[in-house]
Amino acid sequence: MNKKQMTQTVSIFATFVITGLLMILVPHRIELVQPATEAALQNSLPLIGSAMMGAGIVFFLFEMTRLERERISK
């Protein structure tokens, strides 16, 4: 298994997970002047963050499977 590929995969996964967590948690901590905008952010950003976390997990699993297949075929 190539160390560069593993490092790249883990860093992309960590980026997706951290970004997703921030999108889930931050909208509830901010206070905006316009309540409609605040409500829209609180309703939409957690859904997008959840999707990003899911995408990160799927990406990680696909890459680990691909790297394992490459290791076996060598």
C-alpha positions, 0 to 999 in steps of 0.5 A: 500500500502506497503511503502517499495514497493512504495519506491523501485518502485519510486527509480527504476523509478528515476534510469531509468529516470536519467540514460536515461537522462544522456545517451541522454545529455552527448554524446553531451557534450564530446569531444573525440580524435577519431571523429568516436567514438564520432559520434558513441556515439552521434548516439547510446547513445541517442537512448538507453537512450530514450529506458531506459526512456521508460522502466522506465515509463512502469515499473512504470505504471505496478508496480502502477497497481499491487500495486493498485490491491493488495490494492483492493484485501485486 
